[in-house]
Amino acid sequence: MGKDRFNFNFPLLVSAIHALLQSIVTTLMMSLGGDRWNNSKQQNAISTSAYLLKVVS
């Protein structure tokens, strides 16, 4: 089922469905267990300026 039949762009559909499912799973993970990944009590977080100076450049 590619462009040879009915000019249907199957890879684009699969990519769109994958992106939708990934965003749904990510939203559920962040809403149900967001404290695991977004810990505001963490003291050793790197600042944005330190990240840009040390990691990016």
Order of alpha helices (4+ residues) and beta strands (2+ residues): alpha-alpha
